[in-house]
Amino acid sequence: MIIATKLHIPRSRSVLVARSRLTRRLHEGLDRTLTLITAPAGYGKTTLLGEWVMTLENPVAWVSHDQGDNVRMRFWAHTIAALKQAYPSFDEKDVLRHAAEDPSGVSLIAALVNGLHRISQTTVLVWDDFHHIEEASILKGVNYLLERLPSHVHLYLAGRNAPSLPLSRLRAENRLNRLDASDLRFASDETTEFFANCGGMELSIEDVAAVQKKTEGWAAAMRLAVLSLHEHADPASLIRKMAGTERDISEYFFDEVFSRQSETMQQFLLQTSILERMTGELCQAVTYIDESDTYLQQLDKESLFLMALDDRREWYRYHHLFRQFLTAQLKMREPRQWKLLHMAAGKWLEENGYPHEAVDHYLAAAGYEHALSLIETIAQELMSNEWTTLCTWLNAIPDTLLFARPMMLLTKLASQYMSGHVEAATDGYWRAIRRLEEDTDPLPPVVAETLQAGLVFLAAFRTFMDRDYEYAVQFSQEYVEKHPEGDFFIGFGSDGDGYHPVWDIYVSDDSLRLAEQVLTPLQSIWSETRNVLFVAHLYIDFGKMQYERNRLVEAEKVVRQAYHIGKSHNNKSLATIAALWLARIAAVQGDEETSNQILQELAQQTSKMANPHLSGKIASFRAMLGWMQGEEKPVRQWLRKCGLRFRDEIPVSMIKEYDLLAAILAEQGKIEEAAALTERLLFVAKEAGRQSDRIRLLVHKSRILSLQGKIADCMDVLEEALALAWPEGYIRTFVDEGAAFGQLLDQYIRLRQNQHRRPSHKVPLSYVKRLLRLFPSADREASISHERTAAALTAKEQTVLRLMETGMSNKDIALKLNVSLATVKTHINNIYGKLQTKNRLQALERARTLQLF
């Protein structure tokens, strides 16, 4: 849930001091990656940034952080929302689609970097109160972002202390602009101006020097001093009060300011100090003061350490130092009120649609039953991308209460694992096991049975997510034996269209042999339960394995079962994934009518979908199929709309899309770009352990090397792909590349048979020959003689072919030959026909095989 007030840029009612020297320092940050402002509370960090932002012509994305932002998804979601608010062209949906696909968060930040590249203007992002951010995974993500931040994007970070970021490296690279307390301290001229504008006091040079010595230029002390003064007070009385440490000064002046308020206002200030943010109605619910809204307006008008959080000045917060003083006073004066006030706040927030903040207040009041009841109602929606929030809340509730609600205890363990606290989840699991085994204080039978089955379910789920599939089979069997219905946590963590991170885990992606061993028993176990959605996912996985092994009839049958389950249960995600595979199977079987019909139906559904995850899958699949079949139109449409660039950061969840981009770049003659992108993709796939992606990328790398004329290197890479594929029985990864790739396989076989190549990997020639036989016209095309083909091409066509080989575009070729673009296209279409190819990439591969260059 996005809290809009966190994105509001704080604005002062008036500028009391023009701090031009600091404004210039902040402007210097527009030539740096990071501007870091660190100083203790009360040094005017937020005020300074807010006033500087108002001087800029370009919009600014601003996020005010608090302790609750130590949830990775909440942190990044607010950053993305702030960017969208400031820069409407920023495609936040394309970034957010990666939140669920890659639980590590790396894909989301990679997509964020790509999105920032696409903003065409100078971009400023401010993270205020960053000292609240301590979560290691967030800081790691920020480091990743800083390493890759586009040159036109500038990050401004303000907090009380330096964060755990690579500041030394940034400084060495001249990418860091840093301001600290020594910079923010008021200079003599600023002190003089401040007291004149704010307190109507004319200070002498001696007075200014005394104030500087007493406060060391601390802005908060000066502001407090002015507020504490009675009319006609003289500078001497002011200076006498300024003694001691910053804490002594602040507490003294806060006490003076507070004591001058009316009794009702004092009560209002104390009781509302429990609120992180407040509006008139919320304050009234907490204090029972009918004039709460009027009191807020009065505090705002008097600038009494109150900050507006929106332009309509409906939501406010106290300055951190002032709130700290007030809460200390509340605990000292009215300790019994603490819980009652938090409970009242929680009740109002819950009733008015702010459940997250309501839970925080219930927990602060130790109102655990209220918190648990509310968490139970919103847990399902939080499971899609706010596991850390669930984990934080449930960790705050005693296990004795959670054991009475076993599903909440199981949810706690799941949230610990999903939010990265694996060790805590493991410890909690074994504590629950030991509690079940206790004889002295046994749990009620119903609770014990639920826990026993639930713990085994979590073990099955965890081992599957960890890709420890053999244990996943074992725990699944045990779970179903204990709970035959198998209906725990069905759909948990799914989004509105039924997408779940589990849908991205395919055994067949890791190993076809392993898939053959574990998918059948998993299907057998889960098919008797109510968790039909997981069964549908297993069907798709099994279908992928059958497809890769070229068992197309069996693949179509099992994937269709998954499709029917997805449709009957209105799970758009599963239904769409299954439909795409059905379209692919139909296409490679030559049934283009069925394939097109499926895609047309999906296109109609896509227009009604708000889910960028699914619409992106459909669009990239249409392009992939078009590329396989040599149809340019869907490829051009996808390339125009996808916005991908070869220099982009590569999210793990988009390996296939960027692989397609590399193939298209190669086809367009942009060989160097295609080669560089493919090399990066191979690194990502290897790091992620994606065997099927790695084999496919090696195949594509071999094709690029062939286009570059590096035949020996091409054969080495092709052999590496074959060596990985042969033990697993991969077929379609090679055959789907089309007849032109069949010529590379034929060339590899001839080199081996003629003993012109000594294999560096163990690859049986019988396997390669089997693959070659599956290319419909490979033998026929391989037999076409060089002389016949060369004779068929006219001299002009041979010239165009040679220019295509250099990587020139159609337009460049037209300019080079001083002919029209239409004439060049005619020559190229004639070349395609004579070489029996469908596109530039195939034509160039074919020409190299026939040694036409």
DABELGI-V830431 format. One record per residue. N is the residue number from 1. RES is the residue in one letter. PSI is psi in whole degrees, -180 to 180 (none if undefined). OMEGA is omega in degrees with one decimal (NA if undefined). BURIAL is b if it has 16 or more other ideal C-beta (glycine too) atoms within 10 Angstrom, else e. Layout:
N	RES	PSI	OMEGA	BURIAL
N	RES	PSI	OMEGA	BURIAL
//
This chain:
1	M	126	-179.9	e
2	I	126	175.9	e
3	I	107	-171.6	b
4	A	-33	-177.0	e
5	T	-21	178.8	b
6	K	-17	-178.0	b
7	L	1	-177.3	b
8	H	135	177.4	b
9	I	117	-178.2	b
10	P	135	-179.8	b
11	R	130	176.1	e
12	S	150	177.2	e
13	R	-31	177.8	e
14	S	153	178.5	e
15	V	112	-175.9	e
16	L	-33	-179.5	b
17	V	129	175.9	b
18	A	108	-175.3	e
19	R	70	-173.2	b
20	S	-34	-179.3	e
21	R	-36	178.8	e
22	L	-33	176.2	b
23	T	-41	177.6	e
24	R	-40	178.7	e
25	R	-40	178.9	b
26	L	-36	177.0	b
27	H	-32	178.0	e
28	E	-25	179.0	e
29	G	-17	177.9	b
30	L	-4	172.6	e
31	D	10	-179.1	e
32	R	165	175.7	b
33	T	-48	-173.8	b
34	L	131	168.0	b
35	T	120	-176.4	b
36	L	125	179.2	b
37	I	111	-178.9	b
38	T	133	177.1	b
39	A	155	177.3	b
40	P	171	179.6	b
41	A	144	174.5	b
42	G	5	179.8	b
43	Y	2	173.6	b
44	G	27	-178.5	b
45	K	-53	-177.6	b
46	T	-44	179.9	b
47	T	-45	-179.7	b
48	L	-50	-179.6	b
49	L	-44	-179.3	b
50	G	-41	179.7	b
51	E	-36	178.1	b
52	W	-42	-179.7	b
53	V	-36	-178.4	b
54	M	-17	-179.7	e
55	T	-9	-175.7	e
56	L	149	176.1	e
57	E	-36	-178.8	e
58	N	153	175.6	e
59	P	163	-177.6	b
60	V	136	173.8	b
61	A	128	-172.7	b
62	W	134	172.7	b
63	V	125	173.4	b
64	S	117	-173.9	b
65	H	156	172.1	b
66	D	-177	-175.5	b
67	Q	-31	-178.7	e
68	G	-11	-178.7	b
69	D	7	173.2	b
70	N	22	172.2	b
71	V	119	-170.5	b
72	R	-49	-176.2	b
73	M	-37	178.7	b
74	R	-42	179.3	b
75	F	-53	-176.0	b
76	W	-34	179.4	b
77	A	-41	178.5	b
78	H	-36	176.2	b
79	T	-45	-179.6	b
80	I	-40	178.6	b
81	A	-39	178.5	b
82	A	-41	178.2	b
83	L	-41	178.3	b
84	K	-40	-179.3	b
85	Q	-40	-177.9	b
86	A	-35	-175.4	b
87	Y	90	-174.1	b
88	P	-25	-179.3	e
89	S	-13	-179.7	e
90	F	126	-175.8	b
91	D	87	-175.8	b
92	E	-30	-179.1	b
93	K	-38	-180.0	b
94	D	-30	178.1	b
95	V	-47	-174.6	b
96	L	-22	-179.0	b
97	R	-20	-177.8	b
98	H	-5	-176.1	b
99	A	-45	-177.8	b
100	A	-29	-174.1	b
101	E	-32	-177.2	b
102	D	95	-176.7	b
103	P	-20	-180.0	b
104	S	-22	179.7	e
105	G	-11	-177.2	b
106	V	-41	-178.8	b
107	S	-39	179.9	b
108	L	-45	-178.0	b
109	I	-35	175.4	b
110	A	-43	177.9	b
111	A	-35	176.9	b
112	L	-44	177.5	b
113	V	-44	179.4	b
114	N	-41	178.5	b
115	G	-38	178.0	b
116	L	-36	177.4	b
117	H	-29	-174.6	b
118	R	-5	172.1	e
119	I	124	-169.0	b
120	S	-1	-176.7	e
121	Q	168	175.2	e
122	T	129	-173.2	e
123	T	128	178.9	b
124	V	126	177.8	b
125	L	124	-179.0	b
126	V	128	170.5	b
127	W	106	-179.4	b
128	D	153	-178.9	b
129	D	43	-176.3	b
130	F	-13	179.8	b
131	H	-19	177.8	b
132	H	-21	-173.7	b
133	I	113	-178.5	b
134	E	-13	-177.3	e
135	E	124	-173.6	b
136	A	-39	-177.4	e
137	S	-33	177.8	b
138	I	-46	180.0	b
139	L	-35	176.0	e
140	K	-40	177.8	b
141	G	-39	177.9	b
142	V	-40	177.0	b
143	N	-45	177.3	b
144	Y	-43	-179.9	b
145	L	-46	-178.7	b
146	L	-36	-179.4	b
147	E	-25	-172.2	e
148	R	9	-174.9	b
149	L	129	178.3	b
150	P	155	-173.8	e
151	S	-23	-179.1	e
152	H	2	-179.4	e
153	V	133	-176.2	b
154	H	126	-177.5	b
155	L	128	176.0	b
156	Y	123	-172.3	b
157	L	122	-178.7	b
158	A	137	179.2	b
159	G	178	-176.4	b
160	R	-17	179.3	b
161	N	165	-178.2	e
162	A	131	179.8	e
163	P	166	178.6	b
164	S	77	179.9	e
165	L	161	-176.1	b
166	P	67	-174.7	e
167	L	-37	-179.0	b
168	S	-43	179.9	e
169	R	-43	178.6	e
170	L	-40	179.4	b
171	R	-43	-179.5	e
172	A	-31	179.8	e
173	E	7	-179.7	e
174	N	38	179.5	e
175	R	5	-176.1	b
176	L	132	173.3	b
177	N	117	-170.8	b
178	R	134	173.6	b
179	L	139	177.8	b
180	D	-167	-174.8	e
181	A	-36	-179.3	b
182	S	-31	177.7	e
183	D	-37	-174.2	b
184	L	-15	179.1	b
185	R	141	179.6	b
186	F	133	172.2	b
187	A	171	-176.2	e
188	S	-47	-178.8	e
189	D	-34	178.4	e
190	E	-36	177.3	b
191	T	-46	178.6	b
192	T	-47	-178.7	b
193	E	-40	-178.4	b
194	F	-50	-177.6	b
195	F	-30	177.8	b
196	A	-45	-176.7	e
197	N	-37	-172.0	e
198	C	-36	-175.8	b
199	G	-2	-178.7	b
200	G	31	-176.4	e
201	M	134	175.8	b
202	E	109	-178.8	e
203	L	138	174.6	b
204	S	171	178.1	e
205	I	-39	179.4	e
206	E	-41	179.7	e
207	D	-44	179.9	b
208	V	-44	-179.7	b
209	A	-39	179.9	e
210	A	-43	178.7	b
211	V	-43	179.6	b
212	Q	-40	-179.0	b
213	K	-43	-176.6	e
214	K	-42	-172.5	b
215	T	-14	-174.9	b
216	E	34	175.6	e
217	G	19	-178.1	b
218	W	117	-173.4	b
219	A	-42	-176.1	b
220	A	-39	-179.3	b
221	A	-41	179.3	b
222	M	-44	179.8	b
223	R	-44	179.1	b
224	L	-40	-179.0	b
225	A	-45	179.8	b
226	V	-42	-179.6	b
227	L	-29	-175.8	b
228	S	-13	-175.1	b
229	L	140	170.7	b
230	H	167	178.9	e
231	E	147	176.0	e
232	H	17	176.7	e
233	A	147	-178.7	e
234	D	162	-177.8	e
235	P	-33	-177.4	b
236	A	-43	179.9	e
237	S	-34	178.0	e
238	L	-48	-174.4	b
239	I	-35	179.7	b
240	R	-31	-177.5	e
241	K	-17	-175.3	b
242	M	86	179.3	b
243	A	147	177.3	e
244	G	-168	-178.0	e
245	T	173	176.7	e
246	E	-42	-178.8	b
247	R	-42	178.8	e
248	D	-46	-178.3	e
249	I	-47	-176.4	b
250	S	-44	-178.4	b
251	E	-37	179.8	b
252	Y	-50	-176.5	b
253	F	-39	176.3	b
254	F	-43	-179.1	b
255	D	-40	178.7	e
256	E	-45	179.0	b
257	V	-45	-177.2	b
258	F	-44	-175.6	b
259	S	-20	179.8	e
260	R	-7	179.2	e
261	Q	160	176.9	b
262	S	163	-178.7	e
263	E	-41	179.8	e
264	T	-41	178.5	e
265	M	-39	176.8	b
266	Q	-45	178.0	b
267	Q	-43	-179.9	b
268	F	-46	-178.4	b
269	L	-45	-179.0	b
270	L	-48	-172.7	b
271	Q	-29	178.4	b
272	T	-5	-179.9	b
273	S	-14	178.2	b
274	I	-10	-172.9	b
275	L	130	173.7	b
276	E	-40	175.7	b
277	R	157	-170.9	b
278	M	153	172.1	b
279	T	167	-175.2	b
280	G	-45	-177.7	b
281	E	-41	179.1	e
282	L	-43	178.5	b
283	C	-39	179.6	b
284	Q	-39	179.6	b
285	A	-31	-177.6	b
286	V	-41	-172.5	b
287	T	-17	-173.2	b
288	Y	25	176.0	e
289	I	116	-175.5	b
290	D	-28	-176.7	e
291	E	26	-175.3	b
292	S	-42	-178.6	b
293	D	-39	177.8	e
294	T	-40	178.8	e
295	Y	-42	178.0	b
296	L	-44	179.4	b
297	Q	-40	179.9	e
298	Q	-46	178.4	e
299	L	-39	179.5	b
300	D	-45	-178.8	e
301	K	-38	-178.5	e
302	E	0	-178.4	e
303	S	43	-176.1	e
304	L	68	175.9	b
305	F	40	176.6	b
306	L	135	-178.7	b
307	M	129	176.6	b
308	A	138	-177.8	b
309	L	3	175.4	b
310	D	164	-177.0	e
311	D	-26	179.2	e
312	R	-6	178.5	e
313	R	51	174.9	e
314	E	-37	179.8	e
315	W	140	-176.9	b
316	Y	167	166.7	b
317	R	154	175.7	b
318	Y	153	170.9	b
319	H	142	-173.3	b
320	H	-44	-178.8	b
321	L	-42	-178.4	b
322	F	-41	178.8	b
323	R	-39	177.8	b
324	Q	-42	177.4	b
325	F	-45	-176.5	b
326	L	-43	-179.3	b
327	T	-36	176.0	e
328	A	-41	178.5	e
329	Q	-41	-179.7	b
330	L	-47	-179.1	b
331	K	-31	-179.3	e
332	M	-41	-173.8	e
333	R	-40	-174.7	e
334	E	64	-175.1	e
335	P	-31	-178.3	e
336	R	-18	-178.1	e
337	Q	-20	-172.8	b
338	W	-55	-177.4	b
339	K	-42	-178.3	b
340	L	-40	-179.4	e
341	L	-43	178.4	b
342	H	-39	178.5	b
343	M	-41	178.5	b
344	A	-42	178.2	b
345	A	-45	179.3	b
346	G	-42	-178.8	b
347	K	-48	-179.2	b
348	W	-44	-178.3	b
349	L	-40	178.1	b
350	E	-43	-177.4	b
351	E	-20	-175.9	e
352	N	19	170.9	e
353	G	27	176.4	e
354	Y	66	-173.0	b
355	P	-37	-178.5	b
356	H	-48	-179.7	b
357	E	-32	177.8	b
358	A	-45	179.3	b
359	V	-43	179.6	b
360	D	-42	-179.3	b
361	H	-40	177.2	b
362	Y	-42	-180.0	b
363	L	-38	177.9	b
364	A	-29	179.6	b
365	A	3	-174.2	b
366	A	28	175.5	b
367	G	68	-170.0	b
368	Y	-37	-179.5	b
369	E	-43	176.8	e
370	H	-44	-179.8	b
371	A	-46	-179.3	b
372	L	-43	-179.4	b
373	S	-41	179.7	e
374	L	-41	178.4	b
375	I	-40	179.5	b
376	E	-36	-176.9	e
377	T	-26	-176.0	e
378	I	1	-176.1	b
379	A	-40	-176.3	b
380	Q	-46	-178.3	e
381	E	-29	-180.0	e
382	L	-24	-175.4	b
383	M	-13	-179.7	b
384	S	-38	-179.5	b
385	N	14	179.1	b
386	E	48	179.0	b
387	W	-36	-177.9	b
388	T	-37	177.0	b
389	T	-47	177.5	b
390	L	-44	-179.1	b
391	C	-47	-179.2	b
392	T	-46	-178.7	b
393	W	-51	-174.3	b
394	L	-27	174.1	b
395	N	-26	-177.9	e
396	A	-8	-176.8	e
397	I	130	-178.9	b
398	P	140	179.7	e
399	D	-28	179.6	e
400	T	-36	177.0	e
401	L	-36	-178.7	e
402	L	-32	177.9	b
403	F	-26	176.8	b
404	A	-19	176.9	e
405	R	80	-170.0	b
406	P	-33	180.0	b
407	M	-30	176.8	e
408	M	-35	175.5	b
409	L	-43	177.7	b
410	L	-38	177.6	b
411	T	-39	177.6	b
412	K	-47	-179.0	b
413	L	-41	178.4	b
414	A	-41	-178.7	b
415	S	-35	177.3	b
416	Q	-44	-179.9	b
417	Y	-47	-175.3	b
418	M	-23	178.7	b
419	S	8	173.9	b
420	G	1	179.6	b
421	H	67	-171.4	b
422	V	-41	-178.5	e
423	E	-42	178.3	e
424	A	-40	178.9	b
425	A	-41	179.3	b
426	T	-46	178.8	e
427	D	-43	179.7	e
428	G	-38	178.2	b
429	Y	-48	-177.2	b
430	W	-30	174.0	e
431	R	-41	178.7	e
432	A	-39	177.8	b
433	I	-46	-179.4	e
434	R	-37	179.2	e
435	R	-36	178.5	b
436	L	-27	-176.8	b
437	E	-5	-179.2	e
438	E	134	178.9	e
439	D	-27	-173.5	e
440	T	-37	-178.0	e
441	D	72	-175.2	e
442	P	147	176.5	e
443	L	155	174.3	b
444	P	144	-175.7	e
445	P	-43	-178.1	e
446	V	-43	178.5	e
447	V	-45	-179.0	b
448	A	-44	-179.8	e
449	E	-42	179.2	e
450	T	-44	-179.6	b
451	L	-44	-178.8	b
452	Q	-48	179.9	b
453	A	-42	-177.3	b
454	G	-39	179.7	b
455	L	-38	177.5	b
456	V	-38	176.6	b
457	F	-46	179.7	b
458	L	-36	177.4	b
459	A	-41	178.7	b
460	A	-44	-179.3	b
461	F	-46	-177.1	b
462	R	-44	-178.4	b
463	T	-32	176.9	b
464	F	-45	179.4	b
465	M	-33	178.7	e
466	D	2	-179.3	e
467	R	29	174.1	e
468	D	73	-163.8	e
469	Y	-34	-178.3	b
470	E	-40	174.9	e
471	Y	-31	177.5	e
472	A	-38	176.5	b
473	V	-45	-177.6	b
474	Q	-49	-178.2	b
475	F	-33	176.8	b
476	S	-44	179.3	b
477	Q	-43	-179.9	b
478	E	-40	179.7	b
479	Y	-48	-177.1	b
480	V	-32	175.7	b
481	E	-37	179.9	e
482	K	-30	-176.1	b
483	H	81	-172.9	b
484	P	-29	179.8	e
485	E	-31	178.1	e
486	G	38	-172.5	b
487	D	16	176.4	e
488	F	135	171.3	b
489	F	34	177.5	b
490	I	127	177.9	e
491	G	3	-177.9	e
492	F	137	-179.6	b
493	G	6	179.6	b
494	S	151	176.2	b
495	D	-171	-173.7	b
496	G	-26	179.7	e
497	D	11	174.5	b
498	G	7	179.1	b
499	Y	139	177.9	b
500	H	144	179.5	b
501	P	-28	179.1	b
502	V	-29	-178.0	e
503	W	-13	178.0	b
504	D	3	-179.7	b
505	I	109	179.3	b
506	Y	126	176.7	b
507	V	-36	-176.9	b
508	S	-21	176.3	b
509	D	-29	-178.0	b
510	D	-42	-176.2	b
511	S	124	177.7	b
512	L	-38	179.8	b
513	R	-42	178.1	e
514	L	-39	178.4	b
515	A	-40	179.6	b
516	E	-33	-177.4	b
517	Q	-38	-169.6	e
518	V	-24	-175.2	b
519	L	-39	-179.9	b
520	T	-49	176.9	e
521	P	-36	177.9	b
522	L	-42	177.2	b
523	Q	-43	-178.8	b
524	S	-42	-178.2	e
525	I	-50	-171.5	b
526	W	-20	-177.4	b
527	S	-17	178.5	e
528	E	2	-177.5	e
529	T	180	177.1	b
530	R	-5	-178.5	e
531	N	65	-175.6	b
532	V	-22	-179.9	b
533	L	-40	176.5	b
534	F	-36	176.7	b
535	V	-43	179.1	b
536	A	-40	177.9	b
537	H	-42	178.3	b
538	L	-37	176.9	b
539	Y	-44	179.6	b
540	I	-43	179.0	b
541	D	-46	179.7	b
542	F	-39	178.7	b
543	G	-38	177.2	b
544	K	-41	179.0	b
545	M	-45	179.8	b
546	Q	-39	178.7	b
547	Y	-48	-178.1	b
548	E	-33	178.2	b
549	R	2	178.8	b
550	N	25	174.1	b
551	R	76	-167.0	b
552	L	-37	179.8	b
553	V	-46	178.9	e
554	E	-39	179.4	e
555	A	-46	-178.8	b
556	E	-40	-177.4	b
557	K	-48	-174.6	e
558	V	-34	177.6	b
559	V	-35	178.0	b
560	R	-34	175.8	b
561	Q	-42	178.1	b
562	A	-40	-179.6	b
563	Y	-44	-179.2	b
564	H	-38	177.4	e
565	I	-47	179.3	b
566	G	-43	-179.4	b
567	K	-46	-175.5	e
568	S	-25	179.7	e
569	H	12	177.4	b
570	N	36	175.6	e
571	N	95	-173.9	b
572	K	-33	-178.2	b
573	S	-54	-179.2	b
574	L	-41	-179.2	b
575	A	-40	-179.3	b
576	T	-46	179.5	b
577	I	-45	179.5	b
578	A	-42	-179.3	b
579	A	-39	178.7	b
580	L	-39	177.3	b
581	W	-37	176.6	b
582	L	-40	178.3	b
583	A	-39	-179.8	b
584	R	-44	179.5	b
585	I	-44	178.8	b
586	A	-41	-177.4	b
587	A	-45	-177.5	b
588	V	-17	174.6	b
589	Q	-2	179.8	e
590	G	4	180.0	e
591	D	72	-175.9	e
592	E	-28	179.5	e
593	E	-48	178.6	e
594	T	-43	-179.6	e
595	S	-47	-179.6	b
596	N	-37	179.3	e
597	Q	-44	177.9	e
598	I	-44	-178.0	b
599	L	-36	177.3	b
600	Q	-43	177.5	e
601	E	-41	178.5	e
602	L	-37	179.3	b
603	A	-39	178.1	e
604	Q	-39	179.2	e
605	Q	-36	-177.6	b
606	T	-38	-178.7	b
607	S	-20	179.6	e
608	K	-5	-175.2	e
609	M	139	172.7	b
610	A	-2	-174.2	e
611	N	107	-178.9	b
612	P	-24	178.8	b
613	H	-49	-177.6	b
614	L	-44	-179.1	b
615	S	-35	176.5	b
616	G	-40	178.3	b
617	K	-43	-178.1	b
618	I	-46	-178.1	b
619	A	-45	-178.7	b
620	S	-33	178.5	b
621	F	-44	179.3	b
622	R	-40	178.9	b
623	A	-43	179.3	b
624	M	-44	-179.4	b
625	L	-40	177.3	b
626	G	-40	178.5	b
627	W	-42	179.1	b
628	M	-37	-174.7	b
629	Q	1	178.8	b
630	G	24	178.6	b
631	E	119	-172.7	e
632	E	-32	-171.7	e
633	K	-54	-179.9	e
634	P	-30	178.7	b
635	V	-45	179.4	b
636	R	-42	-179.7	e
637	Q	-46	-179.4	e
638	W	-44	-177.7	b
639	L	-36	-179.4	b
640	R	-36	-173.2	e
641	K	-25	-171.6	e
642	C	-31	178.1	b
643	G	10	-178.8	e
644	L	146	178.4	b
645	R	150	-172.6	e
646	F	-18	178.5	b
647	R	-2	-178.4	e
648	D	155	162.3	b
649	E	145	-174.4	b
650	I	106	172.9	b
651	P	138	-179.9	b
652	V	-36	-177.3	b
653	S	-4	-178.7	b
654	M	27	179.1	b
655	I	-45	-176.7	b
656	K	-39	179.9	b
657	E	-42	180.0	b
658	Y	-28	173.2	b
659	D	-43	177.4	b
660	L	-41	177.7	b
661	L	-43	179.5	b
662	A	-41	179.3	b
663	A	-40	179.7	b
664	I	-41	177.8	b
665	L	-41	178.6	b
666	A	-41	179.8	b
667	E	-32	179.9	b
668	Q	-2	-179.8	b
669	G	4	179.0	b
670	K	68	-169.3	b
671	I	-44	-176.9	b
672	E	-41	178.1	e
673	E	-44	179.7	b
674	A	-42	-178.6	b
675	A	-44	-179.1	b
676	A	-42	-179.6	b
677	L	-42	-179.8	b
678	T	-38	178.8	b
679	E	-43	178.3	e
680	R	-39	178.7	b
681	L	-40	178.4	b
682	L	-40	178.4	b
683	F	-46	-179.9	e
684	V	-45	-178.2	b
685	A	-40	179.6	b
686	K	-43	178.9	e
687	E	-36	-178.0	e
688	A	-6	179.9	b
689	G	31	-177.4	e
690	R	94	-174.4	b
691	Q	-47	-176.7	b
692	S	-40	177.3	b
693	D	-40	-178.1	b
694	R	-43	179.5	b
695	I	-46	-179.1	b
696	R	-41	-179.5	b
697	L	-36	175.3	b
698	L	-39	176.1	b
699	V	-46	-178.8	b
700	H	-35	176.7	b
701	K	-39	-180.0	b
702	S	-36	178.9	b
703	R	-39	178.8	b
704	I	-43	177.7	b
705	L	-36	177.1	b
706	S	-43	178.4	b
707	L	-30	179.3	b
708	Q	-2	-179.8	b
709	G	11	-179.1	e
710	K	72	-170.8	e
711	I	-41	-179.8	e
712	A	-46	177.8	e
713	D	-39	178.4	e
714	C	-45	-178.9	b
715	M	-36	177.7	b
716	D	-47	-178.1	b
717	V	-40	177.7	b
718	L	-42	179.6	b
719	E	-37	176.9	b
720	E	-41	177.8	b
721	A	-44	-180.0	b
722	L	-38	-179.5	b
723	A	-37	176.4	b
724	L	-34	-172.9	b
725	A	-35	-172.4	b
726	W	-50	-178.1	b
727	P	-25	-177.5	e
728	E	-15	179.0	b
729	G	32	177.8	e
730	Y	137	178.3	b
731	I	-59	-171.5	b
732	R	-29	178.3	b
733	T	-33	179.1	b
734	F	-47	-174.1	b
735	V	-35	-178.5	b
736	D	-9	178.2	b
737	E	-14	175.8	b
738	G	174	-172.1	b
739	A	-35	-178.4	b
740	A	-36	178.1	b
741	F	-30	175.8	b
742	G	-31	178.8	b
743	Q	-34	175.8	b
744	L	-42	176.8	b
745	L	-41	179.2	b
746	D	-40	178.5	b
747	Q	-41	178.4	b
748	Y	-44	-179.9	b
749	I	-45	-178.0	b
750	R	-40	178.7	e
751	L	-40	178.5	b
752	R	-43	-177.3	b
753	Q	-35	-179.6	e
754	N	6	178.9	e
755	Q	30	174.1	e
756	H	-4	179.8	e
757	R	129	175.8	b
758	R	114	-173.7	e
759	P	137	175.5	b
760	S	-11	175.8	e
761	H	152	179.3	e
762	K	107	178.6	e
763	V	109	178.9	b
764	P	131	177.5	e
765	L	-28	179.2	e
766	S	-36	178.1	e
767	Y	-44	-179.0	b
768	V	-40	179.0	b
769	K	-36	177.2	e
770	R	-43	177.1	e
771	L	-45	-176.5	b
772	L	-36	179.9	b
773	R	-22	-177.9	e
774	L	-8	173.6	e
775	F	117	-169.9	b
776	P	-43	-174.6	e
777	S	23	-175.0	e
778	A	-46	-176.9	b
779	D	-43	-177.3	e
780	R	-45	-176.8	e
781	E	-36	-178.7	b
782	A	-23	-175.2	b
783	S	-8	-179.9	e
784	I	127	-175.4	b
785	S	154	178.7	e
786	H	-42	-176.1	e
787	E	-43	-176.4	e
788	R	-44	-178.0	e
789	T	-45	-179.5	b
790	A	-39	179.7	e
791	A	-32	-177.5	e
792	A	-29	-179.6	e
793	L	131	176.2	b
794	T	168	179.6	e
795	A	-41	-179.9	e
796	K	-40	179.4	e
797	E	-38	177.5	b
798	Q	-36	176.6	b
799	T	-45	178.7	e
800	V	-41	-179.8	b
801	L	-42	179.7	b
802	R	-37	177.9	e
803	L	-36	175.1	b
804	M	-37	-177.0	b
805	E	-26	178.9	b
806	T	-9	178.9	e
807	G	7	-179.3	b
808	M	145	176.2	b
809	S	167	178.3	e
810	N	-41	-179.0	b
811	K	-43	179.7	e
812	D	-38	178.7	e
813	I	-41	178.9	b
814	A	-44	178.8	b
815	L	-42	-178.5	e
816	K	-42	-176.1	e
817	L	-4	179.6	e
818	N	43	176.2	e
819	V	172	-179.6	e
820	S	159	177.7	e
821	L	-37	179.4	e
822	A	-38	179.3	e
823	T	-42	178.5	e
824	V	-44	179.9	b
825	K	-36	178.0	e
826	T	-46	177.6	e
827	H	-44	-177.2	b
828	I	-42	178.1	b
829	N	-36	176.8	e
830	N	-40	177.9	b
831	I	-45	178.5	b
832	Y	-46	-177.0	b
833	G	-43	-176.8	e
834	K	-32	178.3	b
835	L	-1	179.8	b
836	Q	50	178.2	b
837	T	172	-175.7	b
838	K	-15	-178.3	b
839	N	177	-174.7	b
840	R	-45	-177.9	b
841	L	-47	-179.9	b
842	Q	-40	-178.5	b
843	A	-44	-179.4	b
844	L	-39	176.2	b
845	E	-43	-179.2	b
846	R	-43	-178.7	b
847	A	-39	178.9	b
848	R	-43	179.4	b
849	T	-38	-178.7	b
850	L	4	176.3	b
851	Q	46	179.2	e
852	L	-6	178.2	b
853	F	none	NA	e
//
